[in-house]
Amino acid sequence: MANDKMVETKNSVLRPQDFIPRFERALDLISKEFRIREKVWIHGHFKPQEIFKISNSEYYLIDFAHTHYYPEGYELAFIIWADWLISADWKLDYNEWRKGVFSWIENLRPVAKKMKIKKYDNLIRASIIERIMGTIMADIYIANKTRQEKELRIKLLYKLFDELI
């Protein structure tokens, strides 16, 4: 999606000199971390209205938009992405905004433990970095948002990226 927009570099909110070095570092980290993880078939994210209960033991999921083989535990970052990277108040000061991300990381730690995910901190770090890149390229850059909102959202995500990397 972002590819089609990349041609508009003049006055773009996504300046190559800021984005490309981060993107390259992200790819390196993601590649190293995800390579050592077992790939599992997961949905990625879905909403309650997309689940239909047929019986006490049968359910139907009707949204397969993000279904794919992902590294074990990767779907935990989808929760943080949907609830915070996309939905949180982008006008918050970074120090206030980041609390939501790290609160989610801690809230999901027992889930990761129950899922027997090894080295959760490494996985969640790489997974959130992947979601930061995706959010910048797909959810912000090509979205129909004001320039101010795009710039402030990207600024928050760059700070989070720099802190996590």
N, C-alpha and C positions, 0 to 999 in steps of 0.2 A: 504494500500500500504506500509506504513512504517513498519507494523508488520513483513513482510517477511524479511526486512532488519535489524530488531532489534537484530537478533542473532549475528551480526557482531559488538560486543561491543569493541573488542580490537582495539585500534587506531582509533576508530570511531570519526567523527566530532560531533556527538551527544552524549555527555557524560551524562550518567544517573544522576550523582550528580548535574549537572547544569539544565538538562531538567525536570526531574520528579517533583521537588518542584514547578517549575513554572507551569507545566502541572496540578498539583493538585490544585493550586491556581486559575488557569484559569477555570477549571471545576467548582469549587465552585462559582466563580463570574458569569460565564455564566449561570449556573443552576439557581441561584437566580434571575438574571435579565430577562432571557428568560421565566422563569416560569410565570412572571406577565404580559407578553406581549401576545396580541391576536395573534394567528397564522393565517397567510394568505397564499394563494396559489400564489407563485411568481416564476419567472424563475430563478432569481439569477443573471444572467448576460447573455447577448447575444450581437452579433455583427450586424451591419447594414445589412451585406450581408445575414443574416439569416431571414430577414423580407421581405415578398413579399406583395406588395399592390395589392389587387384584385379590389377594388373600393374605393370611397371616405370614406366608412365606414367599409370596410372589409380588414383585414390584416391576413397573415399567418406567424406564427413563426415556423421555422423548426428545431430549436435546443432546446432540452429539457434535456440536460445533467445535469443541476443543479435544475430542477424544483422540488419543494417540498413545504411542509408547513414550513414556516419560521416565526420567530417573525416579527411583523409589523416593517417596516423600516430597516430590516436587510440587504436588498439588497444594501443599501447605502455603507456598508462596502465592498461589492463586487467591487464597483467602485474603492475604495481606494486600495483594494488588487490588482486588475488588472492593475491599472495605476501606482501604486507606490510600493507596497510591492514586486511585481513581476518585474516590468519594469524599475524602477528607477536605476540610476547608483549606483551600490553597492560599488564602490570605493570611494564614497564621505565620508567626515568626518561626524560623527553622527549628529552634530549640523546642518550641512547643509542639510543632508538627511532628517532629521525629519521635516524640514520646509514643505516639500511636503505633508507629512501626515496631518499636522495641517492646512495647506492651504486647503486641500480637506475637512477636517472636517468643516471649516468655510464656504467654498463654498457650502456645502451641507445643512447647517443650514436652509436657507430659503426654501429649498425643503422639509426638515423635518417639518418645520412649516406649509407649504402648505398641507402636508400629514396629519397634525394634530397629529404628533407624540409627545407624552408627554415625558418629561425628556429625551430629545435628547442626552444630554451629557452622561447619564448613558447607554443608548442603544448603542451609537456609541462606547463607551469605551469597553463594553462587546463584541460587534460585531467585533471590530478590534482585540481584544485579541483572539477571536476565530479564526480569519483569520491569526493571527501571528502563532498560534499553527498549523493550517492547512498548512501554508506556510512552516514552519520548517519541518514538517513530510512528506509532499507530494511533495511540489514544490522544496525543496532544498535537503533534506536528500536523497531521492531516485533518484534525477535527475542526469543526466550525465553532471556534472559540475566538474571543477577542485577542489581539496581539498581547495586551497586558497579561491576560490570564495565561496564555501560552508561555510567555517569558517567565512569569512567576512560578508556574508549575515546573518548568525545566530547571529553573534555579534551585528549587527545593530538591528535585531529583538528582541534580549534579552534586549538591552538597551531601546527600545521602550516599550516592555512588562513591564520592571521594572518601567518606568516612568508612564505608564498608570495604573498599578495595585495599 
